[in-house]
Amino acid sequence: MSLFYPSLHFRYLAKHYTNNLLAILFGLSFAFAAIDYFQHVQKLNTSSNYKILYIFYMWQEALGMLYPLAIVFAVIMTKLALVKNNTMGALHAFGYTKKRLFFPLFVVASLTYALFLYLHTTDFSYAKDKANMLLDNQVHAYNVNDMFFKYNDTFVYIKKLDPVKKKIEEITIFKVSGNQVRYTISAPVAVFHSDEWIAQDATVKTHIYKKGKLIRYSVDRKERIATLHGYKPKIIESLYEGKALNIIDAYNTWKLLRKQNLNSDKIRAAIYDKAIVPLFALALLIILFFKLPFHARMMNLGGVVALSLGATFLVWGILFGLEQIGANGVLVPELTAIAPIVILWIFASYVFFTDERKIT
């Protein structure tokens, strides 16, 4: 059968699984957004347009957070519906194996994961921050004030950052060696251009020491000085204000922190949370599809549903707790995010390759 014209069973199963996936995903996300709205409606002292916008942003946040659960719940619903209606047994009677029946569901789930992985490289990841700005009645308050941080072998103080206009007001850079300030660079304005900040009308004060004592300093005026290479406005805002980052910005931030030998546990945890941890849904998809009964006579519907949902919530809860531990630096994120997913995938692979049984 041509790859571009899938077989009848593929289209049938993919359609049913997709319908269940969309119904669960949109149902869960809309419920999450509605509950959150009613919890915070008293704080939304804005126009109705902004209230609708707040719901929309929280719905986006819910989509990104809940889609792994929707992937798993959809396979439970699809599999049990097919078993209850004896469709699964009929497909086996026509010679379809478990692996062949599983493939359409896995393709749809993988495409869903790929879609949200792509969305997390865009402004989609910033939905909660936008909602919080509306909640704090700061619709146009984008400025970040009074930041002090290390950059290579210097220290940087920023009076005000406007991440939307990509503009800094009052920036000062200190070069310190031992207990001595070697020079300072100060400028009233810096603008972001081509992956670096251009400080305009900068004043460079070079401190001159003799026998460890400051004798004098020289003053130079520079029309333009390039600095803070790679420090995009969103990266600065996230590092020092706790804002969210999409995957691309988080990766660039991690490279900057690694280059400067600074702790990057929180940034790595954020990357793994968006790119690695959701893979647990695909592993559970394999485990549940092969472990759930294939015949109605073998199934206690209530018990199977309760056990499946309980196992899903248990795994999700454990991973969420480990993610918080990694983000707080108690353990390295590789142990709290990557290791559990690898273990889960090893078990899923074992199930996939050993659980094919002939249905009698």
Backbone torsions as a table, in degrees:
resi	resn	phi	psi	omega
1	MET	NA	136.3	-178.3
2	SER	-63.1	143.9	178.6
3	LEU	-62.9	-30.8	-176.1
4	PHE	-88.7	-3.3	175.4
5	TYR	-135.6	84.2	-173.7
6	PRO	-63.2	157.5	-178.0
7	SER	-65.9	167.8	-176.4
8	LEU	-63.0	-43.5	-178.8
9	HIS	-65.7	-35.4	178.7
10	PHE	-63.0	-48.5	-179.0
11	ARG	-64.8	-38.0	-178.6
12	TYR	-64.3	-51.0	-178.2
13	LEU	-69.1	-40.2	179.8
14	ALA	-63.5	-38.9	179.6
15	LYS	-64.6	-47.0	-179.2
16	HIS	-63.7	-43.9	-179.6
17	TYR	-65.6	-41.7	179.7
18	THR	-62.4	-43.6	178.8
19	ASN	-60.4	-45.2	178.4
20	ASN	-66.0	-40.0	179.7
21	LEU	-62.0	-46.7	-179.4
22	LEU	-65.9	-41.3	-179.5
23	ALA	-62.8	-45.0	-179.4
24	ILE	-68.6	-44.8	-176.9
25	LEU	-62.8	-48.9	-179.3
26	PHE	-70.2	-34.9	177.1
27	GLY	-64.1	-47.4	179.6
28	LEU	-65.0	-43.5	-175.8
29	SER	-69.3	-41.1	177.9
30	PHE	-66.1	-39.0	177.7
31	ALA	-64.0	-42.4	178.2
32	PHE	-60.7	-46.6	-178.8
33	ALA	-65.0	-39.9	-179.0
34	ALA	-66.8	-44.3	179.2
35	ILE	-62.4	-43.9	179.1
36	ASP	-62.3	-40.1	179.6
37	TYR	-61.8	-46.7	-178.2
38	PHE	-68.9	-24.2	175.5
39	GLN	-72.9	-28.8	-173.2
40	HIS	-117.7	9.3	-175.2
41	VAL	-60.4	-30.2	-179.2
42	GLN	-68.1	-25.3	-179.1
43	LYS	-87.2	-12.3	-177.4
44	LEU	-88.4	75.2	179.5
45	ASN	-87.1	57.8	-178.6
46	THR	-131.5	-178.6	-179.6
47	SER	-70.5	166.5	-179.2
48	SER	-63.6	-30.0	178.0
49	ASN	-61.9	-41.1	179.3
50	TYR	-71.7	-29.9	176.2
51	LYS	-66.2	-42.1	176.2
52	ILE	-63.6	-39.9	179.0
53	LEU	-64.5	-38.2	177.9
54	TYR	-62.1	-45.3	178.1
55	ILE	-60.7	-41.4	-179.8
56	PHE	-62.9	-43.8	179.7
57	TYR	-64.8	-42.2	179.4
58	MET	-69.5	-30.0	174.3
59	TRP	-65.5	-41.3	175.3
60	GLN	-60.7	-44.8	178.5
61	GLU	-60.2	-41.4	179.7
62	ALA	-65.6	-39.0	177.8
63	LEU	-58.5	-48.8	-178.7
64	GLY	-65.5	-29.2	-177.4
65	MET	-86.0	-34.9	-169.7
66	LEU	-101.7	-7.3	-175.8
67	TYR	-62.1	-32.6	175.7
68	PRO	-62.3	-39.6	177.2
69	LEU	-64.4	-39.7	179.2
70	ALA	-62.1	-38.3	177.8
71	ILE	-59.2	-42.8	-177.9
72	VAL	-75.1	-45.6	-179.4
73	PHE	-61.4	-35.4	-178.7
74	ALA	-66.0	-37.6	179.0
75	VAL	-69.7	-34.6	176.2
76	ILE	-63.3	-48.3	-179.5
77	MET	-63.2	-44.2	-177.7
78	THR	-65.4	-47.9	-177.4
79	LYS	-62.8	-45.7	-177.6
80	LEU	-67.3	-36.3	177.8
81	ALA	-65.2	-41.9	179.7
82	LEU	-67.2	-36.9	178.9
83	VAL	-70.1	-44.1	-178.2
84	LYS	-61.2	-36.9	-179.7
85	ASN	-88.2	7.2	-179.7
86	ASN	63.7	14.7	177.9
87	THR	-68.8	-38.7	179.9
88	MET	-63.3	-42.4	177.8
89	GLY	-63.8	-37.7	178.6
90	ALA	-65.4	-40.8	179.2
91	LEU	-64.1	-39.4	176.2
92	HIS	-65.7	-35.3	179.2
93	ALA	-64.3	-27.3	177.3
94	PHE	-86.0	4.3	174.0
95	GLY	97.7	7.2	179.6
96	TYR	-78.5	132.1	178.1
97	THR	-86.0	167.7	177.9
98	LYS	-59.6	-43.4	-177.9
99	LYS	-63.9	-38.4	179.5
100	ARG	-69.0	-36.5	177.9
101	LEU	-73.7	-27.7	-179.6
102	PHE	-74.3	-30.6	-171.9
103	PHE	-55.8	-45.2	179.7
104	PRO	-60.3	-39.6	179.9
105	LEU	-66.3	-40.0	-179.1
106	PHE	-67.1	-37.3	178.6
107	VAL	-63.2	-47.0	-179.9
108	VAL	-62.9	-44.1	-179.6
109	ALA	-64.5	-40.2	179.4
110	SER	-65.9	-39.8	177.4
111	LEU	-65.2	-37.0	176.7
112	THR	-63.5	-45.3	176.9
113	TYR	-60.0	-44.6	-179.3
114	ALA	-63.1	-38.4	179.4
115	LEU	-62.6	-47.3	-178.1
116	PHE	-73.2	-28.9	173.9
117	LEU	-62.4	-41.9	176.5
118	TYR	-65.3	-43.7	179.8
119	LEU	-59.2	-32.9	-179.9
120	HIS	-76.7	1.2	170.3
121	THR	-98.2	3.7	-177.5
122	THR	-118.1	-171.0	178.0
123	ASP	-68.1	-5.9	175.5
124	PHE	-53.8	-34.4	-178.5
125	SER	-69.1	-15.3	-174.9
126	TYR	-98.5	11.6	-175.4
127	ALA	-60.8	-42.1	-177.4
128	LYS	-67.6	-38.4	177.5
129	ASP	-62.0	-40.3	178.4
130	LYS	-65.4	-39.9	178.3
131	ALA	-65.1	-40.1	179.5
132	ASN	-64.8	-33.1	177.1
133	MET	-65.2	-40.1	176.1
134	LEU	-66.6	-38.7	-178.6
135	LEU	-65.5	-35.4	179.2
136	ASP	-87.3	8.4	179.6
137	ASN	56.8	41.9	179.0
138	GLN	-124.0	57.7	-174.0
139	VAL	-58.5	-39.8	-177.2
140	HIS	-113.8	15.3	-177.7
141	ALA	-93.1	86.0	-176.8
142	TYR	-97.0	-10.8	-172.4
143	ASN	-68.9	145.5	172.6
144	VAL	-120.2	127.5	-170.3
145	ASN	-114.9	150.9	168.9
146	ASP	53.9	73.2	177.8
147	MET	-113.1	139.5	178.5
148	PHE	-134.7	124.2	-177.1
149	PHE	-154.5	169.0	-179.1
150	LYS	-92.4	138.2	175.5
151	TYR	-135.1	110.5	-174.5
152	ASN	53.3	-120.0	179.9
153	ASP	-103.2	23.3	179.0
154	THR	-126.6	169.7	173.9
155	PHE	-118.6	144.1	-173.7
156	VAL	-124.1	133.7	172.4
157	TYR	-118.6	128.7	178.4
158	ILE	-119.4	123.3	179.8
159	LYS	-72.8	-46.3	-177.9
160	LYS	-151.7	131.6	176.9
161	LEU	-119.2	129.0	172.3
162	ASP	-109.0	99.0	-176.1
163	PRO	-68.5	-20.3	179.4
164	VAL	-77.5	-49.3	178.1
165	LYS	-80.0	-7.8	-178.4
166	LYS	55.5	55.2	-174.5
167	LYS	-139.0	139.6	175.7
168	ILE	-114.5	135.0	173.1
169	GLU	-109.9	123.0	178.9
170	GLU	64.5	92.2	176.9
171	ILE	-117.7	137.8	178.2
172	THR	-132.7	131.5	-179.4
173	ILE	-118.7	129.1	-178.5
174	PHE	-113.7	132.7	169.8
175	LYS	-105.4	117.8	-176.9
176	VAL	-116.7	132.0	175.7
177	SER	-129.4	115.2	-174.0
178	GLY	65.5	-123.3	176.7
179	ASN	-104.8	16.5	-174.0
180	GLN	-117.4	136.9	173.3
181	VAL	-86.0	113.9	-176.2
182	ARG	-78.3	-43.5	176.9
183	TYR	-158.8	162.1	172.6
184	THR	-131.2	143.8	174.3
185	ILE	-121.7	122.5	178.7
186	SER	-128.2	143.6	179.7
187	ALA	-148.1	144.0	179.9
188	PRO	-72.8	-25.9	-175.5
189	VAL	-144.4	141.6	169.9
190	ALA	-138.7	139.1	-179.3
191	VAL	-121.9	147.6	-178.7
192	PHE	-86.5	129.0	-179.0
193	HIS	-152.4	125.6	174.4
194	SER	53.1	51.4	173.1
195	ASP	70.5	20.5	175.4
196	GLU	-154.4	164.0	179.1
197	TRP	-100.4	135.2	178.9
198	ILE	-106.4	107.1	176.6
199	ALA	-79.5	126.5	-175.2
200	GLN	-105.3	143.4	-179.3
201	ASP	52.7	50.8	-174.6
202	ALA	-82.9	147.8	175.2
203	THR	-113.3	123.3	-179.1
204	VAL	-109.0	118.3	177.2
205	LYS	-109.8	114.8	179.7
206	THR	-100.2	122.9	-178.6
207	HIS	-87.1	131.8	-178.1
208	ILE	-112.1	122.6	-176.4
209	TYR	-112.0	151.5	173.5
210	LYS	-139.7	119.1	-176.8
211	LYS	56.0	39.6	176.2
212	GLY	80.3	2.0	-179.3
213	LYS	-114.3	140.5	178.8
214	LEU	-70.3	119.2	-179.7
215	ILE	-94.0	-48.6	-179.3
216	ARG	-165.0	-179.5	173.4
217	TYR	-143.3	152.2	178.3
218	SER	-105.7	150.8	-177.4
219	VAL	-121.5	127.0	175.7
220	ASP	-124.3	148.0	175.9
221	ARG	-108.0	130.9	178.3
222	LYS	-123.0	131.3	179.2
223	GLU	-67.9	-38.9	-178.6
224	ARG	-145.1	136.1	173.2
225	ILE	-135.5	127.0	178.2
226	ALA	-87.9	133.2	-178.4
227	THR	-152.8	177.9	178.0
228	LEU	50.4	51.4	-179.5
229	HIS	-62.9	128.2	178.5
230	GLY	85.5	-8.9	-179.1
231	TYR	-85.6	82.9	177.1
232	LYS	-65.7	153.8	-179.1
233	PRO	-54.7	-40.3	-178.8
234	LYS	-67.2	-33.1	178.8
235	ILE	-67.3	-45.6	178.3
236	ILE	-61.2	-44.8	-178.7
237	GLU	-61.0	-40.1	-178.3
238	SER	-72.3	-44.1	-176.7
239	LEU	-61.7	-38.5	-169.4
240	TYR	-114.8	1.6	174.9
241	GLU	-128.2	1.7	177.6
242	GLY	71.9	23.7	179.4
243	LYS	-77.6	163.3	179.3
244	ALA	-75.5	159.4	175.6
245	LEU	-132.7	142.8	170.9
246	ASN	-77.9	175.0	-172.0
247	ILE	-62.5	-42.2	-177.5
248	ILE	-65.1	-48.5	179.5
249	ASP	-64.8	-36.5	178.5
250	ALA	-65.4	-39.9	178.6
251	TYR	-65.2	-43.3	177.7
252	ASN	-63.4	-37.4	177.0
253	THR	-64.6	-42.3	178.5
254	TRP	-60.5	-41.7	178.0
255	LYS	-62.8	-40.9	178.7
256	LEU	-63.8	-44.9	-179.0
257	LEU	-66.6	-39.4	178.6
258	ARG	-64.4	-40.2	179.3
259	LYS	-61.5	-33.6	-177.6
260	GLN	-98.2	9.7	177.8
261	ASN	57.8	38.7	177.6
262	LEU	-103.7	155.7	-179.0
263	ASN	-64.2	128.6	-177.9
264	SER	-121.9	19.5	-177.1
265	ASP	-56.8	-45.5	-176.5
266	LYS	-64.8	-39.9	-179.7
267	ILE	-69.6	-43.1	178.7
268	ARG	-63.8	-38.7	177.8
269	ALA	-62.2	-38.3	179.1
270	ALA	-65.9	-39.7	177.7
271	ILE	-64.3	-48.6	-178.8
272	TYR	-63.3	-34.8	-179.1
273	ASP	-62.7	-33.9	-178.6
274	LYS	-90.7	-32.5	-172.0
275	ALA	-105.3	-31.7	-172.6
276	ILE	-105.3	-48.8	-174.5
277	VAL	-58.7	-39.5	179.1
278	PRO	-60.6	-14.2	177.9
279	LEU	-66.5	-13.6	176.1
280	PHE	-60.8	-29.6	-178.6
281	ALA	-65.5	-39.8	179.2
282	LEU	-69.2	-35.8	176.9
283	ALA	-66.2	-44.6	177.4
284	LEU	-65.3	-32.2	176.1
285	LEU	-56.8	-45.7	179.0
286	ILE	-64.8	-49.1	-175.3
287	ILE	-61.7	-48.2	-175.9
288	LEU	-70.2	-38.8	-179.6
289	PHE	-61.0	-41.0	-177.1
290	PHE	-83.2	-24.6	-176.8
291	LYS	-92.3	-24.4	177.2
292	LEU	-67.7	146.7	-178.4
293	PRO	-58.2	149.5	179.8
294	PHE	-105.0	-4.1	178.1
295	HIS	-130.1	142.4	-178.8
296	ALA	-63.2	-33.6	-178.0
297	ARG	-69.8	-16.6	180.0
298	MET	-95.8	5.7	-167.5
299	MET	-121.2	129.8	166.0
300	ASN	-97.7	100.6	-168.8
301	LEU	-55.7	-49.1	-178.7
302	GLY	-61.2	-45.2	-179.4
303	GLY	-65.6	-40.3	-179.9
304	VAL	-65.1	-44.2	179.7
305	VAL	-63.4	-46.2	-179.1
306	ALA	-62.0	-44.1	-179.3
307	LEU	-65.5	-41.4	-178.8
308	SER	-66.1	-47.7	179.6
309	LEU	-65.4	-40.2	179.3
310	GLY	-62.2	-44.1	179.0
311	ALA	-63.7	-39.5	179.6
312	THR	-63.8	-49.1	179.9
313	PHE	-64.8	-34.7	178.9
314	LEU	-64.2	-48.2	179.2
315	VAL	-63.0	-45.1	-179.8
316	TRP	-62.2	-42.9	179.6
317	GLY	-64.4	-41.8	178.3
318	ILE	-63.2	-44.9	179.8
319	LEU	-64.8	-37.8	178.1
320	PHE	-64.5	-43.9	178.6
321	GLY	-63.3	-42.4	177.6
322	LEU	-64.3	-35.8	178.9
323	GLU	-64.0	-38.4	177.4
324	GLN	-67.2	-37.6	177.1
325	ILE	-63.5	-43.1	178.8
326	GLY	-66.2	-40.6	-179.5
327	ALA	-65.6	-30.4	179.7
328	ASN	-86.5	-1.7	175.4
329	GLY	80.6	11.5	178.3
330	VAL	-67.7	-43.2	173.0
331	LEU	-128.6	157.5	178.7
332	VAL	-67.0	143.1	-176.0
333	PRO	-59.9	-26.5	179.2
334	GLU	-62.8	-33.0	178.7
335	LEU	-78.4	-31.7	-175.7
336	THR	-91.3	-17.2	-177.3
337	ALA	-118.1	-55.7	-174.3
338	ILE	-73.3	-46.4	-176.5
339	ALA	-58.3	-47.8	178.9
340	PRO	-62.4	-36.7	179.4
341	ILE	-67.8	-39.9	177.8
342	VAL	-62.2	-44.4	178.8
343	ILE	-61.2	-44.2	179.6
344	LEU	-63.3	-40.0	179.7
345	TRP	-70.6	-31.7	175.6
346	ILE	-63.7	-43.5	178.3
347	PHE	-67.2	-40.4	178.4
348	ALA	-62.3	-40.5	178.2
349	SER	-64.7	-39.3	177.3
350	TYR	-61.4	-44.7	178.0
351	VAL	-61.7	-43.8	-176.5
352	PHE	-61.9	-40.8	-174.1
353	PHE	-91.0	-11.3	-176.6
354	THR	-119.2	-11.8	-170.3
355	ASP	-95.7	2.1	178.0
356	GLU	-69.6	112.0	-179.6
357	ARG	-122.5	147.2	178.2
358	LYS	-73.7	126.4	-179.3
359	ILE	-82.4	127.8	-179.6
360	THR	-110.8	NA	NA
